């Protein structure tokens, strides 16, 4: 077989152009088996995007591509790997989540459940007005969502930036609001760190929401505390010393403030 992604079997109009970079080409070949191409094509036919353009992120569990819709608006298309995803890690986050209690424990079923889980979690966070990529649709192992970036470049991860002291103070407040808001929406991120936050125009956007779990999950408290500790450690390393207790107190204060602002139900009003 020729070293060319676009042979007769994989000739789909959703792929915007030939991939000249050999590394990108190899990645495409690994990701786009015929089943995944069918899935991506189906999402394109629904109007969620028109063409895929190029890779913006590669990881152990998924690849993310820039796509454009018919109006030229950019989208992010996240494709989870069916064969190389971290099977045990996924199982650990899905087990105990009542939304996915009936999911079989084989690799393929877990990857598909993980995709659905990330979509649902993004939807919950979006409806709570929290800063995450807005999801627009999913199918099988593929999610289409808002592109967070400028031009052709994705926004940088927090870990790859050098915030000023003033920016760190602002980011700390943003994190407290996000963690509190997500908790009130019924979720814990469960993997929050500088690696899973993008910086867009001074605002933090949380990504990789697949592992987020319900606050009723048996391990939710441990994951919540780990999220808070991770962020306290980040701010300390970045030059704004913050203890776990201080970060936790900020989250608690934000949660209480949000609860006071939340409109009362008819039952609560009496």
Backbone bond lengths (Angstrom), bond angles and torsions (degrees), N, CA, C in turn:
res aa  C-N    CA-C-N  psi(-1)  N-CA   C-N-CA  omega(-1)  CA-C   N-CA-C  phi
1 X - - - 1.464 - - 1.521 110.41 -
2 X 1.322 117.66 139.44 1.456 121.05 -179.31 1.524 110.39 -66.04
3 X 1.361 115.69 151.44 1.464 120.33 176.29 1.521 108.51 -79.60
4 X 1.305 115.58 68.28 1.459 121.02 -174.88 1.513 108.13 -148.23
5 X 1.314 115.88 120.93 1.460 119.75 -179.46 1.519 111.03 -59.04
6 X 1.321 116.38 -36.57 1.448 120.15 -168.76 1.528 112.12 -93.15
7 X 1.334 116.01 58.56 1.454 119.58 172.95 1.523 108.10 -82.53
8 X 1.310 118.22 -179.67 1.457 121.16 -173.94 1.522 112.67 -59.63
9 X 1.340 116.61 -35.62 1.465 119.87 -176.93 1.518 112.56 -71.57
10 X 1.336 116.91 -26.24 1.457 120.28 -174.93 1.525 111.56 -116.84
11 X 1.308 117.57 33.90 1.455 121.28 -176.82 1.525 109.48 -93.16
12 X 1.340 116.60 89.13 1.456 121.40 -177.42 1.526 109.77 -116.93
13 X 1.327 117.43 138.71 1.458 121.27 -177.54 1.522 112.69 -67.95
14 X 1.338 118.11 -16.91 1.456 119.66 -179.46 1.516 112.33 -68.44
15 X 1.332 117.29 -19.83 1.454 119.87 178.76 1.516 107.88 -84.61
16 X 1.327 116.13 115.60 1.454 121.20 -166.38 1.520 113.95 -65.54
17 X 1.313 117.75 -33.45 1.459 118.83 -173.28 1.512 109.57 -162.31
18 X 1.329 116.08 169.58 1.457 119.54 173.06 1.526 108.90 -66.77
19 X 1.298 115.82 145.14 1.455 120.03 178.39 1.521 108.19 -94.07
20 X 1.321 116.15 110.16 1.458 120.34 -175.28 1.527 111.94 -78.86
21 X 1.339 116.78 -36.25 1.455 120.52 -178.98 1.529 109.23 -70.95
22 X 1.334 116.92 125.12 1.466 120.47 -175.81 1.524 112.30 -62.91
23 X 1.352 116.86 -34.94 1.460 118.85 179.54 1.521 110.26 -66.42
24 X 1.348 116.91 -44.36 1.454 120.19 177.16 1.520 110.90 -61.72
25 X 1.338 116.10 -39.23 1.456 120.50 -178.43 1.526 110.55 -63.46
26 X 1.340 116.11 -42.74 1.463 119.67 179.13 1.521 110.80 -63.86
27 X 1.349 116.13 -38.94 1.458 119.95 178.67 1.521 110.46 -63.51
28 X 1.329 116.83 -44.45 1.456 120.32 177.86 1.522 110.80 -58.40
29 X 1.323 115.84 -42.93 1.460 119.64 -178.18 1.524 111.74 -64.32
30 X 1.328 116.84 -34.73 1.459 120.94 179.32 1.524 111.36 -72.54
31 X 1.335 116.34 -37.07 1.457 120.70 -174.89 1.522 112.22 -82.07
32 X 1.331 116.53 -42.81 1.453 119.99 -169.78 1.524 113.97 -93.34
33 X 1.327 115.76 72.28 1.453 119.05 166.32 1.531 106.99 -72.72
34 X 1.300 117.26 168.52 1.465 119.85 -173.96 1.528 112.40 -60.49
35 X 1.334 117.93 -35.89 1.467 121.05 179.97 1.525 110.88 -66.15
36 X 1.329 116.99 -43.30 1.459 120.08 179.25 1.523 110.79 -66.66
37 X 1.330 117.09 -38.76 1.462 119.88 176.01 1.525 111.20 -60.91
38 X 1.321 116.87 -40.33 1.463 120.41 176.92 1.529 110.46 -60.76
39 X 1.330 115.94 -41.57 1.462 121.05 -179.56 1.522 111.03 -64.70
40 X 1.328 116.30 -47.26 1.464 120.76 179.87 1.524 110.23 -63.48
41 X 1.319 115.86 -41.70 1.466 120.68 178.94 1.525 110.76 -60.92
42 X 1.326 117.36 -40.50 1.463 121.37 -179.74 1.525 110.77 -63.72
43 X 1.331 117.44 -40.49 1.465 121.11 178.13 1.523 110.71 -66.53
44 X 1.335 116.55 -37.77 1.462 120.19 177.48 1.528 110.42 -65.31
45 X 1.313 116.64 -40.05 1.464 120.54 -179.55 1.526 111.92 -66.71
46 X 1.332 116.77 -24.10 1.467 120.74 176.00 1.520 111.44 -77.32
47 X 1.339 116.97 -6.83 1.459 121.09 178.28 1.513 114.69 90.46
48 X 1.347 117.60 9.86 1.459 119.87 -178.95 1.524 111.78 -72.32
49 X 1.314 117.09 -26.43 1.460 122.09 171.66 1.524 107.34 -162.49
50 X 1.321 114.82 169.57 1.458 119.38 -177.39 1.522 111.92 -106.10
51 X 1.347 116.25 -52.50 1.463 120.32 -179.21 1.524 111.32 -138.07
52 X 1.323 116.41 148.79 1.458 122.60 169.27 1.518 108.01 -86.11
53 X 1.338 116.25 143.65 1.459 118.39 -178.23 1.519 113.45 -111.76
54 X 1.335 117.44 -64.38 1.459 117.84 179.81 1.519 110.63 -157.81
55 X 1.297 115.57 169.06 1.461 122.85 -177.68 1.525 109.94 -78.60
56 X 1.335 117.03 135.57 1.464 120.16 175.27 1.523 111.93 -116.73
57 X 1.324 117.13 -14.45 1.462 119.30 -179.86 1.522 109.81 -157.00
58 X 1.322 115.73 135.94 1.462 120.59 174.54 1.521 108.42 -124.37
59 X 1.304 116.89 142.52 1.454 120.56 -179.32 1.510 111.31 -148.97
60 X 1.326 115.49 -179.74 1.457 120.71 -178.66 1.522 111.70 -67.68
61 X 1.331 116.08 -31.06 1.459 119.55 -173.68 1.518 114.26 -109.88
62 X 1.342 117.02 -21.09 1.464 118.56 -175.50 1.521 111.48 -156.21
63 X 1.327 114.63 159.27 1.460 122.62 170.55 1.524 107.37 -117.07
64 X 1.332 116.30 145.72 1.461 120.76 178.24 1.526 108.65 -120.31
65 X 1.333 115.48 134.12 1.458 122.26 -178.77 1.523 110.26 -120.46
66 X 1.328 116.23 150.61 1.458 120.89 167.72 1.523 107.46 -81.80
67 X 1.326 115.90 138.22 1.461 121.32 173.59 1.524 107.72 -132.95
68 X 1.318 116.00 164.03 1.467 121.15 175.59 1.520 109.26 -128.43
69 X 1.340 114.01 144.40 1.456 117.45 174.89 1.523 109.20 -89.34
70 X 1.317 117.11 -177.60 1.464 120.96 -175.35 1.524 112.67 -65.09
71 X 1.342 116.94 -21.10 1.465 120.93 178.70 1.524 112.08 -91.23
72 X 1.337 116.58 -1.09 1.456 120.15 179.35 1.513 114.52 92.06
73 X 1.338 117.55 1.05 1.461 120.80 178.65 1.523 110.42 -73.70
74 X 1.329 115.97 139.44 1.467 120.34 -178.55 1.528 111.36 -81.34
75 X 1.311 115.48 145.36 1.456 123.91 174.44 1.525 108.12 -133.07
76 X 1.308 116.15 160.47 1.465 121.12 172.02 1.519 107.60 -107.83
77 X 1.318 116.26 134.10 1.464 121.55 177.82 1.525 107.39 -117.75
78 X 1.324 115.67 114.93 1.463 121.66 -177.37 1.524 109.03 -102.66
79 X 1.325 115.66 122.68 1.460 121.27 -177.27 1.526 109.47 -116.82
80 X 1.318 116.08 114.05 1.460 120.68 -179.82 1.524 110.02 -80.52
81 X 1.317 115.83 139.23 1.460 121.64 179.89 1.526 109.31 -76.72
82 X 1.301 115.93 129.19 1.465 119.86 -178.96 1.521 112.42 -78.77
83 X 1.311 117.07 -31.17 1.460 120.04 -172.79 1.521 114.17 -99.69
84 X 1.344 117.36 -32.71 1.466 119.06 -172.42 1.522 113.89 -107.61
85 X 1.328 117.61 2.11 1.460 119.31 177.95 1.530 109.92 -62.67
86 X 1.336 115.41 153.24 1.457 121.07 -178.29 1.529 109.55 -73.52
87 X 1.302 115.47 93.47 1.462 123.40 -174.40 1.529 111.74 -57.17
88 X 1.325 116.96 -49.85 1.466 120.83 -175.99 1.522 111.47 -66.80
89 X 1.336 116.46 -38.41 1.463 120.09 179.31 1.528 110.41 -63.51
90 X 1.319 116.88 -46.18 1.460 120.89 179.74 1.521 111.03 -61.03
91 X 1.316 116.19 -44.30 1.456 120.74 -178.50 1.522 110.93 -60.37
92 X 1.342 116.40 -37.89 1.456 120.44 -179.47 1.516 113.66 -63.91
93 X 1.342 116.56 -33.14 1.463 120.20 179.92 1.531 112.32 -85.34
94 X 1.319 117.13 -28.78 1.467 120.06 -178.10 1.526 111.46 -82.09
95 X 1.333 115.72 -36.72 1.467 119.86 179.13 1.532 109.13 -62.69
96 X 1.301 117.57 127.51 1.455 121.66 -178.93 1.516 113.21 98.10
97 X 1.339 117.59 -10.37 1.466 121.53 177.07 1.525 107.65 -89.27
98 X 1.331 116.04 113.86 1.463 120.18 -174.10 1.527 112.30 -63.49
99 X 1.332 117.07 -18.98 1.464 119.83 178.89 1.526 111.88 -70.75
100 X 1.337 115.92 -19.80 1.466 119.95 -174.78 1.531 111.54 -130.32
101 X 1.313 115.62 32.78 1.467 120.18 -174.71 1.528 112.69 -65.97
102 X 1.342 117.01 -25.48 1.465 119.64 -175.77 1.526 113.56 -98.54
103 X 1.323 117.37 11.16 1.467 120.24 -178.37 1.529 110.16 -73.82
104 X 1.336 118.51 126.95 1.473 120.79 175.54 1.520 110.02 -60.63
105 X 1.318 117.14 156.55 1.458 120.93 -174.37 1.530 113.44 -95.53
106 X 1.321 118.24 18.45 1.463 118.73 174.62 1.528 109.16 -81.92
107 X 1.319 116.65 160.02 1.463 122.32 -173.27 1.532 112.73 -57.14
108 X 1.312 117.09 -50.02 1.463 120.38 -176.43 1.526 111.42 -60.56
109 X 1.328 117.07 -44.91 1.466 120.93 -179.29 1.519 111.02 -62.53
110 X 1.332 116.91 -39.08 1.459 120.34 179.62 1.526 111.57 -66.78
111 X 1.324 117.41 -40.78 1.470 120.28 179.17 1.529 110.45 -63.93
112 X 1.326 116.95 -42.19 1.461 120.11 178.91 1.526 110.79 -66.80
113 X 1.331 116.89 -38.32 1.466 120.46 177.46 1.523 110.41 -66.40
114 X 1.326 116.39 -38.66 1.465 121.28 179.26 1.529 110.28 -62.60
115 X 1.315 116.43 -41.54 1.468 121.05 178.24 1.520 110.23 -61.25
116 X 1.322 115.81 -47.97 1.462 120.62 179.09 1.519 110.88 -63.01
117 X 1.318 116.74 -37.61 1.464 122.47 -179.88 1.527 110.77 -64.79
118 X 1.334 116.80 -44.81 1.467 118.58 178.83 1.525 110.80 -63.56
119 X 1.313 116.67 -41.62 1.463 119.65 178.65 1.530 110.64 -60.22
120 X 1.324 116.89 -48.17 1.460 120.63 -179.38 1.528 111.27 -62.18
121 X 1.335 116.88 -41.87 1.461 120.48 -179.84 1.526 111.56 -65.03
122 X 1.330 116.66 -40.90 1.467 120.40 176.63 1.522 110.62 -62.27
123 X 1.322 116.02 -39.05 1.461 120.84 179.93 1.525 110.65 -65.05
124 X 1.330 116.70 -43.49 1.470 121.05 178.18 1.525 110.43 -60.58
125 X 1.331 116.67 -46.92 1.463 120.88 -178.84 1.524 111.61 -65.73
126 X 1.320 117.18 -39.82 1.467 121.15 178.75 1.519 110.77 -62.68
127 X 1.319 116.39 -44.07 1.468 120.54 -179.83 1.521 112.14 -66.46
128 X 1.336 115.95 -21.86 1.466 120.75 177.16 1.530 111.12 -90.48
129 X 1.336 116.54 9.35 1.470 122.72 179.46 1.521 112.84 60.71
130 X 1.324 116.20 35.53 1.459 120.98 176.64 1.521 109.06 -97.61
131 X 1.331 115.98 154.77 1.464 120.12 -175.30 1.529 110.90 -83.31
132 X 1.300 114.54 97.21 1.466 123.57 172.65 1.528 105.86 -140.07
133 X 1.327 118.52 162.76 1.464 118.88 174.14 1.532 109.80 -63.47
134 X 1.319 116.54 128.00 1.464 119.83 -179.43 1.531 110.03 -71.60
135 X 1.327 118.09 123.36 1.470 119.99 -179.53 1.525 110.75 -79.76
136 X 1.325 116.33 145.18 1.464 119.66 178.51 1.522 112.51 -118.79
137 X 1.322 117.57 -13.61 1.456 119.53 177.18 1.517 111.88 169.73
138 X 1.337 115.99 164.22 1.468 120.24 176.65 1.522 109.07 -152.53
139 X 1.308 114.22 161.50 1.461 121.51 175.63 1.520 107.42 -161.75
140 X 1.334 116.31 133.40 1.464 120.61 179.24 1.534 110.84 51.98
141 X 1.339 118.13 -114.55 1.471 122.45 -176.84 1.521 112.64 -107.87
142 X 1.343 117.30 23.95 1.467 121.60 -175.42 1.526 110.86 -128.05
143 X 1.340 116.73 132.83 1.466 122.71 174.93 1.525 108.78 -120.35
144 X 1.329 116.51 137.69 1.463 122.39 172.70 1.520 107.18 -108.03
145 X 1.326 115.95 131.80 1.459 119.76 -176.62 1.523 111.22 -148.42
146 X 1.305 114.97 174.76 1.461 122.17 176.50 1.526 110.57 -59.69
147 X 1.326 115.85 139.34 1.462 120.81 175.48 1.521 108.67 -87.21
148 X 1.327 116.58 126.30 1.465 121.71 178.23 1.524 107.63 -104.12
149 X 1.324 116.50 105.10 1.457 119.32 -178.05 1.510 111.74 171.59
150 X 1.331 114.73 -175.38 1.458 122.08 179.09 1.519 108.68 -129.08
151 X 1.322 116.68 130.57 1.453 119.60 -177.93 1.515 109.91 62.71
152 X 1.327 115.51 -126.27 1.462 120.81 179.69 1.523 112.15 -98.56
153 X 1.331 116.80 0.92 1.460 120.73 -175.02 1.520 111.51 -105.00
154 X 1.321 116.11 133.47 1.462 120.39 173.59 1.520 109.28 -69.41
155 X 1.318 116.99 150.13 1.463 120.62 176.59 1.526 109.29 -61.15
156 X 1.337 117.20 148.05 1.469 119.66 -177.90 1.521 112.35 -71.78
157 X 1.317 115.52 152.17 1.458 119.89 171.92 1.523 109.01 -71.34
158 X 1.302 116.68 151.56 1.456 121.14 -179.66 1.517 110.93 -55.55
159 X 1.318 117.64 -36.60 1.461 121.42 -177.76 1.530 112.26 -64.64
160 X 1.327 116.96 -21.65 1.461 121.08 -177.40 1.523 112.88 -97.00
161 X 1.321 117.05 9.86 1.465 121.29 179.43 1.528 109.66 -113.62
162 X 1.317 115.37 166.33 1.466 121.24 178.04 1.529 108.53 -125.82
163 X 1.334 117.40 80.96 1.465 121.17 -176.72 1.530 112.06 -67.43
164 X 1.316 115.68 149.23 1.459 121.07 173.47 1.522 108.67 -75.33
165 X 1.326 116.51 169.45 1.455 120.21 178.03 1.518 111.94 -59.26
166 X 1.326 115.91 -39.34 1.461 120.42 179.25 1.530 111.03 -66.54
167 X 1.323 116.05 -40.56 1.466 119.98 178.22 1.524 110.95 -64.77
168 X 1.325 117.03 -38.10 1.464 120.16 179.12 1.521 111.47 -62.19
169 X 1.325 116.41 -39.50 1.462 119.77 177.21 1.525 110.54 -61.40
170 X 1.329 115.39 -43.86 1.464 120.10 179.48 1.526 110.73 -65.85
171 X 1.331 117.14 -42.93 1.465 120.65 179.27 1.522 111.21 -62.15
172 X 1.314 115.88 -37.73 1.465 119.74 -179.65 1.527 110.33 -62.44
173 X 1.329 115.56 -40.93 1.463 119.50 177.43 1.531 111.11 -67.08
174 X 1.336 115.72 -38.99 1.464 119.40 178.04 1.526 111.17 -62.30
175 X 1.322 116.08 -41.45 1.468 120.16 179.49 1.521 110.63 -64.05
176 X 1.320 116.46 -43.45 1.463 119.85 179.21 1.528 110.39 -59.56
177 X 1.334 116.51 -42.04 1.466 120.06 179.01 1.526 111.36 -66.71
178 X 1.326 116.31 -39.80 1.465 119.16 -178.97 1.523 111.35 -66.11
179 X 1.322 116.80 -49.48 1.468 120.52 -177.93 1.528 110.36 -61.62
180 X 1.344 116.23 -42.60 1.462 120.12 179.38 1.526 111.14 -66.69
181 X 1.333 116.00 -45.31 1.463 120.17 -179.23 1.515 112.42 -63.60
182 X 1.328 116.01 -39.64 1.464 120.04 179.37 1.525 110.11 -66.44
183 X 1.331 116.09 -39.34 1.465 120.40 179.22 1.528 110.34 -62.78
184 X 1.330 116.09 -43.71 1.461 119.60 179.45 1.530 111.46 -67.32
185 X 1.329 116.48 -24.16 1.469 120.67 176.20 1.526 111.20 -81.45
186 X 1.351 115.98 -5.28 1.458 120.43 175.54 1.505 115.81 100.77
187 X 1.364 117.42 12.14 1.459 120.42 -176.80 1.520 113.00 -130.10
188 X 1.317 114.95 156.12 1.465 123.98 169.41 1.524 106.07 -121.19
189 X 1.322 117.95 132.02 1.471 120.18 -176.67 1.521 111.52 -60.53
190 X 1.325 116.88 -45.66 1.473 123.90 173.85 1.527 114.94 76.45
191 X 1.324 118.00 1.54 1.467 120.09 174.01 1.526 109.91 -156.02
192 X 1.324 115.84 36.02 1.463 120.77 -174.61 1.523 110.60 -76.06
193 X 1.320 115.67 128.02 1.462 121.35 177.82 1.518 107.98 -165.29
194 X 1.316 116.22 177.53 1.464 120.96 178.17 1.522 112.28 -64.76
195 X 1.323 117.08 -13.92 1.468 121.28 178.73 1.528 112.06 -80.65
196 X 1.330 116.93 -23.31 1.461 121.57 -175.65 1.520 112.80 -112.89
197 X 1.328 115.61 27.65 1.459 121.57 176.56 1.522 108.69 -130.14
198 X 1.325 116.51 128.35 1.455 121.49 174.69 1.521 109.01 -99.48
199 X 1.327 116.41 151.15 1.468 121.39 178.04 1.521 108.15 -110.18
200 X 1.322 115.92 114.96 1.460 121.38 -179.83 1.523 109.32 -126.46
201 X 1.326 115.77 110.04 1.467 121.39 179.19 1.528 112.39 51.81
202 X 1.322 115.83 44.30 1.457 120.39 177.10 1.516 115.00 81.18
203 X 1.316 117.62 1.94 1.461 121.62 179.75 1.525 110.01 -113.68
204 X 1.321 116.04 139.83 1.460 121.39 178.56 1.525 110.15 -87.98
205 X 1.324 115.54 133.09 1.465 121.78 179.30 1.524 107.87 -121.00
206 X 1.320 116.66 120.15 1.467 121.03 -178.30 1.525 110.33 -80.50
207 X 1.325 115.73 135.62 1.464 121.24 179.36 1.530 109.48 -125.33
208 X 1.321 115.45 -176.53 1.469 122.19 179.79 1.525 110.89 51.43
209 X 1.323 114.54 62.30 1.461 121.01 -176.51 1.524 112.91 -90.12
210 X 1.319 117.63 6.69 1.457 119.89 -178.05 1.512 113.72 -62.41
211 X 1.327 116.57 -33.98 1.455 118.82 -177.05 1.535 112.67 -84.28
212 X 1.345 118.21 -9.29 1.463 120.36 179.91 1.527 109.72 -57.45
213 X 1.329 115.26 139.34 1.467 119.06 -176.28 1.518 111.24 -133.53
214 X 1.306 115.43 164.46 1.457 121.57 -177.73 1.520 111.23 -65.23
215 X 1.319 116.33 147.44 1.464 119.99 177.86 1.529 110.93 -64.16
216 X 1.330 116.56 -17.63 1.468 120.85 177.92 1.525 112.37 -84.59
217 X 1.320 116.97 -6.23 1.468 121.00 179.54 1.530 109.07 -60.68
218 X 1.329 118.89 140.74 1.471 120.78 -177.86 1.528 114.57 -58.70
219 X 1.337 117.48 -23.87 1.468 120.11 179.86 1.523 113.22 -104.72
220 X 1.336 117.19 9.96 1.464 120.66 -175.10 1.526 112.59 -59.09
221 X 1.327 117.33 -41.47 1.466 120.49 -178.02 1.529 110.93 -62.19
222 X 1.325 116.60 -44.26 1.467 120.16 179.62 1.530 111.17 -63.30
223 X 1.333 116.52 -42.71 1.463 119.94 -179.91 1.527 111.19 -68.06
224 X 1.324 116.64 -38.81 1.464 120.94 177.93 1.524 110.04 -59.60
225 X 1.316 115.77 -48.08 1.464 119.93 -179.54 1.524 111.22 -64.09
226 X 1.325 116.95 -35.89 1.463 119.89 178.18 1.528 111.05 -66.56
227 X 1.342 116.74 -41.01 1.468 120.23 177.02 1.521 110.90 -58.17
228 X 1.327 115.48 -46.88 1.468 120.31 -179.23 1.523 110.20 -63.39
229 X 1.316 116.78 -43.23 1.469 121.04 179.94 1.533 111.34 -65.39
230 X 1.322 116.81 -42.08 1.466 120.50 178.10 1.520 111.47 -56.76
231 X 1.323 116.02 -44.60 1.460 119.24 -177.22 1.525 111.41 -72.96
232 X 1.337 117.51 -36.24 1.468 119.90 175.30 1.524 109.63 -61.26
233 X 1.317 116.58 -42.85 1.471 120.79 178.42 1.522 111.42 -63.45
234 X 1.342 116.29 -40.17 1.467 118.90 179.21 1.522 110.70 -61.25
235 X 1.328 116.81 -49.98 1.464 119.70 -177.15 1.523 111.35 -62.38
236 X 1.316 116.58 -36.14 1.466 120.11 177.27 1.524 110.46 -64.19
237 X 1.326 117.55 -47.05 1.468 121.24 179.40 1.522 111.54 -64.94
238 X 1.326 116.78 -32.74 1.464 120.96 -176.52 1.524 112.70 -79.82
239 X 1.340 117.12 -6.82 1.458 119.35 176.21 1.509 115.71 112.85
240 X 1.322 117.57 5.78 1.460 121.44 176.91 1.526 107.22 -124.36
241 X 1.356 117.14 83.40 1.467 121.34 -175.37 1.535 112.50 -49.97
242 X 1.320 115.42 126.81 1.459 121.74 -177.66 1.521 108.43 -143.43
243 X 1.316 117.07 124.97 1.458 119.96 177.41 1.530 109.63 -84.91
244 X 1.319 114.91 163.52 1.464 119.58 175.79 1.524 109.87 -58.04
245 X 1.334 115.93 -42.84 1.466 120.78 -178.07 1.531 111.31 -61.82
246 X 1.326 116.47 -40.02 1.470 120.03 179.28 1.528 111.25 -66.44
247 X 1.325 115.75 -44.40 1.466 119.45 -179.69 1.521 110.40 -65.13
248 X 1.312 116.47 -41.57 1.465 121.31 179.11 1.521 110.39 -62.69
249 X 1.332 116.78 -41.24 1.464 121.03 -179.98 1.531 110.81 -64.22
250 X 1.327 116.70 -37.55 1.465 120.25 178.15 1.525 110.89 -65.14
251 X 1.326 116.20 -42.41 1.465 120.28 178.90 1.529 109.77 -64.11
252 X 1.316 116.26 -43.96 1.465 120.70 -179.67 1.524 111.19 -62.05
253 X 1.332 116.44 -42.52 1.466 120.58 179.49 1.530 110.86 -63.51
254 X 1.337 116.33 -41.05 1.464 120.13 178.27 1.523 110.87 -65.28
255 X 1.315 116.40 -40.20 1.465 120.49 179.32 1.526 110.22 -61.95
256 X 1.320 116.49 -44.93 1.463 120.62 179.98 1.524 111.10 -65.30
257 X 1.330 116.61 -38.83 1.467 120.49 178.46 1.527 110.49 -63.86
258 X 1.330 116.13 -44.08 1.467 120.58 179.95 1.524 111.61 -65.05
259 X 1.320 116.00 -38.14 1.465 119.97 179.98 1.523 110.78 -64.53
260 X 1.325 116.88 -36.21 1.467 120.86 178.77 1.522 111.32 -68.89
261 X 1.332 116.19 -33.69 1.465 120.68 -178.18 1.519 112.58 -82.03
262 X 1.327 116.57 -16.27 1.460 121.00 -177.69 1.527 110.11 -67.05
263 X 1.346 118.01 128.84 1.470 120.64 179.33 1.524 110.90 -58.74
264 X 1.320 116.33 137.44 1.457 120.15 179.94 1.524 110.90 -76.30
265 X 1.322 114.96 146.02 1.466 119.84 176.67 1.524 108.88 -76.66
266 X 1.323 117.28 166.79 1.464 121.21 178.88 1.520 111.16 -58.92
267 X 1.339 115.70 -38.23 1.463 120.46 -179.17 1.519 110.58 -64.31
268 X 1.364 116.43 -41.96 1.458 120.51 -179.68 1.520 111.14 -67.55
269 X 1.354 116.34 -33.12 1.461 120.00 -179.48 1.519 111.31 -72.11
270 X 1.345 115.26 -21.47 1.453 119.49 -178.54 1.514 110.88 80.74
